[in-house]
Amino acid sequence: MSDANPFLNLSPAAVDVLDDMADAWADKDRHGELTGELIYGPKKLAAFSELHTLINEAWRARVKFGNVEEISE
């Protein structure tokens, strides 16, 4: 796997939306919904963790509490 973060090339708005989605899924994970309702096993949980980390890194680099409506690309 490449070390480059594929999410860094997205617009700040796209990264912000992905971050919101990943945070919602992380909340589901904390409540056991990924292993219960969605039947996620260890491989899918590890993949989600990897994606969440990459999305969070891109969010810190591209958005970091900024208003995406005001960030120039």
N, C-alpha and C positions, 0 to 999 in steps of 0.2 A: 504494500500500500504506500502511496506517495505521502510525503510529509506535508505537502501543500494543503492548505485549508480551502476546499472548493467553495465555501460560503463567503469567502472574502471578496469574491468578484461580483457578488450580488449587490443590488442597490441597498442603501440603508433601510428603506421601507421594507424590502423583501426580508432582510435579516431580522428586522424588528418583528415582523409577522411570524417568521420561523421560530424566533425566540419565545414569543407568546405561546405558540403551539407546543414547543418542546417543554416549556414550563408546565403547561396543562397536563401533558403526559407524565412529567416527573411527579406531579401531584397524584395522578392515578397510581403511579408506581409506589409512592409512599403509603397509599391506602390499600395496596395489594390488588388493585384492579387489573393490572397488566398480567399478573400470574393467575388471577381468578377468572375474570370475565373474558379476557382476550387470549388466555392460555399461552402466555409468553414463557418460554423456557430459558435456560441459561444463555444460549447463543443469541436469542433475540434481545434479552435484557442487556447483554454486553454490547450488542450493536446499538441499541438505544442509548446506552451510556456514552458510547463513542460519539454518536451523532450529537447528543446534547452538549458534550464538551466542545466539539467543533463549532456548533452554533453559538454557544456562549462566548467562545473566543472571538468569533466574527462580530458578535454584538458589541463586545467591549471595544473592538477596533473600529467599527463602523458607526455605532450609535451612541453607546455609553450615556444613557439618560437624556440624550438630545431629543428634540422634537423632529421626527423624520420629515415633517411637512416643511421644516425650515432649513434642513441640511442640504447644501448644494452637493451635487454629485460630481 
